């Protein structure tokens, strides 16, 4: 369970580690007397804007990761719905050829899992 929690928040943990290292480096430089940029209103607003933009990027990335976890289930349910609709059409009109359709759906699923979706 602990590993899955770490895997889910890996990007956020990496960002926290990088920020902690940068803060530590800044504290080390400050202890040696290196001032760097003088703290003014402009510097603080630029820093705040940068942090805000990076927060948006990290939040968007985490959302994309969660969205990609849903994609296989959505694809499977869509293929299943196509097959069920074709069975209903076959019952009413006698078309399409269900055997060929099933073969193509299975080939599509197999090629997608192998990374060869263009061959379908």
PAGU-246958 format. One line per field, with one value per residue: residue in three letters; x, y, z of N, C-alpha, C in turn; residue number from 0. Coordinates in nm, 3 decimals. Last residue first. Layout:
<sites>
nuvex (Ala ...);
n.east (X ...);
n.north (Y ...);
n.up (Z ...);
ca.east (X ...);
ca.north (Y ...);
ca.up (Z ...);
c.east (X ...);
c.north (Y ...);
c.up (Z ...);
voti (NUM ...);
</sites>
This chain:
<sites>
nuvex (Unk Unk Unk Unk Unk Unk Unk Unk Unk Unk Unk Unk Unk Unk Unk Unk Unk Unk Unk Unk Unk Unk Unk Unk Unk Unk Unk Unk Unk Unk Unk Unk Unk Unk Unk Unk Unk Unk Unk Unk Unk Unk Unk Unk Unk Unk Unk Unk Unk Unk Unk Unk Unk Unk Unk Unk Unk Unk Unk Unk Unk Unk Unk Unk Unk Unk Unk Unk Unk Unk Unk Unk Unk Unk Unk Unk Unk Unk Unk Unk Unk Unk Unk Unk Unk Unk Unk Unk Unk Unk Unk Unk Unk Unk Unk Unk Unk Unk Unk Unk Unk Unk Unk Unk Unk Unk Unk Unk Unk Unk Unk Unk Unk Unk Unk Unk Unk Unk Unk Unk);
n.east (-0.456 -0.208 -0.197 -0.139 0.070 0.108 -0.005 -0.255 -0.339 -0.352 -0.561 -0.774 -0.784 -0.848 -1.102 -1.230 -1.207 -1.358 -1.610 -1.656 -1.670 -1.900 -2.103 -2.168 -2.450 -2.757 -3.015 -3.176 -3.206 -2.968 -2.778 -2.822 -2.740 -2.470 -2.387 -2.413 -2.215 -1.983 -1.986 -1.955 -1.695 -1.558 -1.617 -1.492 -1.224 -1.191 -1.226 -1.007 -0.789 -0.832 -0.778 -0.516 -0.518 -0.612 -0.397 -0.216 -0.351 -0.333 -0.057 -0.036 -0.178 -0.018 0.220 0.126 0.042 0.289 0.420 0.266 0.330 0.604 0.604 0.467 0.650 0.867 0.752 0.699 0.959 1.070 0.906 0.963 1.281 1.571 1.839 1.993 2.276 2.438 2.648 2.729 2.711 2.439 2.343 2.421 2.252 1.999 2.010 2.024 1.771 1.607 1.681 1.596 1.319 1.259 1.317 1.123 0.885 0.907 0.891 0.628 0.487 0.558 0.447 0.198 0.170 0.392 0.322 0.103 0.223 0.386 0.196 0.083);
n.north (-0.196 -0.087 0.112 -0.001 -0.140 -0.196 -0.413 -0.316 -0.272 -0.532 -0.637 -0.472 -0.537 -0.809 -0.789 -0.652 -0.839 -1.053 -0.930 -0.890 -1.153 -1.233 -1.060 -0.872 -0.659 -0.787 -0.837 -0.650 -0.736 -0.867 -0.688 -0.480 -0.608 -0.649 -0.384 -0.313 -0.480 -0.370 -0.111 -0.168 -0.269 -0.038 0.116 -0.029 -0.002 0.276 0.306 0.159 0.310 0.577 0.617 0.691 0.938 1.093 1.095 1.243 1.488 1.571 1.611 1.825 2.028 2.065 2.154 2.393 2.538 2.567 2.727 2.962 3.023 3.066 3.293 3.477 3.496 3.610 3.855 3.959 3.982 4.167 4.392 4.450 4.298 4.181 4.171 3.870 3.795 3.764 3.566 3.487 3.229 3.208 3.218 2.967 2.813 2.895 2.801 2.528 2.490 2.555 2.349 2.124 2.174 2.157 1.885 1.768 1.854 1.727 1.461 1.457 1.500 1.264 1.063 0.984 0.719 0.599 0.619 0.447 0.207 0.167 0.126 -0.119);
n.up (-3.774 -3.758 -3.569 -3.322 -3.181 -2.912 -2.798 -2.739 -3.001 -3.099 -2.940 -3.015 -3.290 -3.277 -3.160 -3.366 -3.575 -3.472 -3.453 -3.729 -3.825 -3.682 -3.768 -4.031 -3.942 -4.061 -3.994 -3.870 -3.594 -3.520 -3.608 -3.429 -3.194 -3.256 -3.272 -3.004 -2.892 -3.015 -2.910 -2.638 -2.640 -2.711 -2.481 -2.279 -2.363 -2.339 -2.063 -1.969 -2.074 -1.948 -1.680 -1.671 -1.789 -1.577 -1.404 -1.560 -1.577 -1.309 -1.291 -1.472 -1.344 -1.116 -1.239 -1.357 -1.132 -1.003 -1.187 -1.155 -0.884 -0.898 -1.063 -0.901 -0.688 -0.825 -0.898 -0.645 -0.538 -0.716 -0.662 -0.397 -0.319 -0.196 -0.426 -0.518 -0.322 -0.088 0.080 0.332 0.405 0.452 0.192 0.102 0.269 0.185 -0.080 -0.034 0.088 -0.127 -0.304 -0.158 -0.150 -0.424 -0.466 -0.295 -0.412 -0.662 -0.581 -0.483 -0.721 -0.858 -0.689 -0.601 -0.673 -0.552 -0.283 -0.281 -0.351 -0.126 0.076 0.000);
ca.east (-0.595 -0.223 -0.214 -0.278 0.061 0.156 0.132 -0.172 -0.324 -0.256 -0.428 -0.730 -0.761 -0.721 -0.995 -1.222 -1.143 -1.216 -1.542 -1.648 -1.563 -1.774 -2.053 -2.107 -2.325 -2.622 -2.936 -3.157 -3.313 -3.098 -2.784 -2.848 -2.878 -2.556 -2.383 -2.496 -2.356 -2.020 -1.994 -2.079 -1.805 -1.554 -1.661 -1.638 -1.286 -1.176 -1.318 -1.144 -0.812 -0.842 -0.916 -0.552 -0.467 -0.696 -0.520 -0.185 -0.330 -0.464 -0.120 0.032 -0.223 -0.157 0.220 0.186 -0.055 0.179 0.469 0.268 0.191 0.552 0.670 0.412 0.515 0.880 0.801 0.587 0.863 1.127 0.912 0.827 1.193 1.426 1.779 1.904 2.198 2.302 2.607 2.722 2.843 2.529 2.316 2.479 2.397 2.039 1.994 2.133 1.894 1.600 1.704 1.737 1.395 1.239 1.391 1.266 0.915 0.905 1.013 0.740 0.476 0.594 0.590 0.241 0.067 0.384 0.439 0.085 0.126 0.447 0.284 0.000);
ca.north (-0.242 -0.205 0.153 0.031 -0.141 -0.068 -0.430 -0.358 -0.158 -0.438 -0.697 -0.477 -0.400 -0.767 -0.860 -0.591 -0.708 -1.072 -0.976 -0.775 -1.064 -1.306 -1.052 -1.003 -0.694 -0.738 -0.947 -0.642 -0.667 -0.926 -0.820 -0.459 -0.562 -0.765 -0.466 -0.245 -0.498 -0.510 -0.132 -0.106 -0.356 -0.155 0.160 -0.015 -0.135 0.211 0.373 0.116 0.171 0.553 0.584 0.565 0.826 1.076 1.028 1.106 1.408 1.545 1.508 1.699 1.977 2.021 2.030 2.288 2.502 2.494 2.591 2.892 3.000 2.956 3.169 3.438 3.445 3.479 3.763 3.933 3.892 4.033 4.333 4.412 4.412 4.154 4.241 3.979 3.770 3.819 3.594 3.630 3.275 3.198 3.331 3.086 2.797 2.918 2.945 2.595 2.461 2.636 2.489 2.140 2.167 2.285 1.988 1.744 1.891 1.873 1.509 1.433 1.598 1.395 1.070 1.122 0.814 0.602 0.691 0.587 0.265 0.188 0.242 0.000);
ca.up (-3.778 -3.843 -3.708 -3.352 -3.327 -2.964 -2.848 -2.626 -2.910 -3.157 -2.936 -2.876 -3.246 -3.338 -3.088 -3.234 -3.588 -3.506 -3.332 -3.639 -3.872 -3.668 -3.630 -4.005 -4.009 -4.091 -4.047 -4.015 -3.667 -3.483 -3.670 -3.571 -3.207 -3.231 -3.392 -3.105 -2.855 -3.037 -3.055 -2.684 -2.599 -2.801 -2.614 -2.276 -2.355 -2.469 -2.156 -1.935 -2.114 -2.092 -1.718 -1.605 -1.868 -1.695 -1.361 -1.520 -1.697 -1.367 -1.208 -1.499 -1.474 -1.101 -1.161 -1.439 -1.236 -0.938 -1.166 -1.284 -0.926 -0.815 -1.106 -1.031 -0.665 -0.761 -1.002 -0.735 -0.473 -0.706 -0.797 -0.434 -0.344 -0.191 -0.311 -0.556 -0.442 -0.081 -0.058 0.304 0.360 0.568 0.281 0.041 0.274 0.324 -0.054 -0.103 0.161 -0.004 -0.340 -0.193 -0.025 -0.353 -0.538 -0.273 -0.274 -0.655 -0.646 -0.391 -0.614 -0.912 -0.717 -0.574 -0.712 -0.697 -0.331 -0.244 -0.444 -0.257 0.085 0.000);
c.east (-0.662 -0.366 -0.239 -0.299 -0.080 0.150 0.191 -0.027 -0.235 -0.236 -0.322 -0.589 -0.709 -0.686 -0.859 -1.111 -1.130 -1.144 -1.393 -1.575 -1.545 -1.656 -1.919 -2.039 -2.281 -2.571 -2.795 -3.076 -3.296 -3.211 -2.918 -2.861 -2.914 -2.703 -2.469 -2.501 -2.450 -2.167 -2.039 -2.096 -1.939 -1.667 -1.661 -1.693 -1.439 -1.244 -1.311 -1.246 -0.954 -0.863 -0.929 -0.693 -0.496 -0.649 -0.612 -0.311 -0.296 -0.452 -0.258 -0.030 -0.162 -0.210 0.078 0.182 -0.002 0.074 0.364 0.316 0.186 0.409 0.620 0.472 0.448 0.743 0.814 0.629 0.744 1.026 0.964 0.824 1.056 1.345 1.628 1.843 2.114 2.219 2.461 2.685 2.843 2.672 2.408 2.459 2.468 2.191 2.037 2.128 2.015 1.725 1.700 1.769 1.545 1.319 1.379 1.350 1.065 0.939 1.021 0.872 0.592 0.590 0.633 0.390 0.113 0.282 0.434 0.202 0.099 0.350 0.346 0.087);
c.north (-0.178 -0.252 0.034 0.068 -0.105 -0.058 -0.301 -0.383 -0.197 -0.315 -0.600 -0.532 -0.397 -0.624 -0.820 -0.657 -0.637 -0.938 -0.994 -0.814 -0.945 -1.218 -1.124 -0.998 -0.836 -0.668 -0.908 -0.756 -0.680 -0.865 -0.886 -0.591 -0.539 -0.727 -0.591 -0.326 -0.431 -0.534 -0.274 -0.122 -0.300 -0.252 0.045 0.033 -0.124 0.074 0.310 0.180 0.121 0.406 0.543 0.522 0.692 0.957 1.002 1.031 1.264 1.459 1.472 1.586 1.843 1.963 1.977 2.154 2.388 2.451 2.505 2.749 2.922 2.922 3.048 3.308 3.400 3.417 3.622 3.839 3.863 3.937 4.190 4.345 4.360 4.284 4.215 4.039 3.891 3.783 3.638 3.665 3.423 3.241 3.329 3.208 2.920 2.908 2.979 2.746 2.529 2.614 2.581 2.286 2.184 2.285 2.122 1.852 1.875 1.921 1.661 1.481 1.581 1.502 1.208 1.142 0.958 0.705 0.704 0.671 0.411 0.250 0.272 0.125);
c.up (-3.893 -3.854 -3.801 -3.497 -3.374 -3.115 -2.904 -2.669 -2.793 -3.068 -2.989 -2.865 -3.103 -3.296 -3.144 -3.151 -3.453 -3.514 -3.356 -3.509 -3.779 -3.709 -3.611 -3.867 -3.976 -3.967 -4.088 -4.075 -3.818 -3.566 -3.643 -3.645 -3.353 -3.242 -3.375 -3.234 -2.954 -3.004 -3.086 -2.835 -2.648 -2.768 -2.713 -2.410 -2.354 -2.469 -2.294 -2.028 -2.084 -2.129 -1.865 -1.644 -1.802 -1.779 -1.480 -1.479 -1.664 -1.492 -1.262 -1.417 -1.508 -1.231 -1.145 -1.366 -1.323 -1.038 -1.094 -1.267 -1.058 -0.856 -1.028 -1.081 -0.794 -0.737 -0.946 -0.848 -0.564 -0.642 -0.792 -0.571 -0.380 -0.205 -0.312 -0.430 -0.476 -0.203 -0.054 0.161 0.322 0.533 0.402 0.131 0.216 0.339 0.090 -0.078 0.099 0.079 -0.218 -0.228 -0.052 -0.223 -0.468 -0.342 -0.245 -0.514 -0.641 -0.451 -0.514 -0.804 -0.765 -0.600 -0.698 -0.744 -0.484 -0.295 -0.410 -0.355 -0.051 0.000);
voti (119 118 117 116 115 114 113 112 111 110 109 108 107 106 105 104 103 102 101 100 99 98 97 96 95 94 93 92 91 90 89 88 87 86 85 84 83 82 81 80 79 78 77 76 75 74 73 72 71 70 69 68 67 66 65 64 63 62 61 60 59 58 57 56 55 54 53 52 51 50 49 48 47 46 45 44 43 42 41 40 39 38 37 36 35 34 33 32 31 30 29 28 27 26 25 24 23 22 21 20 19 18 17 16 15 14 13 12 11 10 9 8 7 6 5 4 3 2 1 0);
</sites>
